[in-house]
Amino acid sequence: MASATMSYPLLLMPKVKGQTKISTKNQVTIPVGALRDAGMRAGDVLRAEADGAGRVVLTRVDEVLARYSGVLETDGRLGEAVRGLREEWR
């Protein structure tokens, strides 16, 4: 009779703090310590981007928006157009 260790060798892999594994559905659980250190929490919307081989960078969407907010110089025309659209939606 085969032992459980021979049938399921991955079950015996030791857990290492700060490490995770990609599932068969390409899902990853991010260690809570890394999230806390990055100031991220449940409910944050993230953008995932490749940053070279073996590296993925997660950035909160609101930080991306803040970084580019106000970059276009429109002399206030863009803001007025957005306010007009918001009024149309009401």
Secondary structure by P-SEA (a helix, b strand, c coil): ccccccccccccccccccbbbbcccccccccaaaaaaacccccbbbbbbbccccbbbbbcaaaaaaaacccccccaaaaaaaaaaaaaac
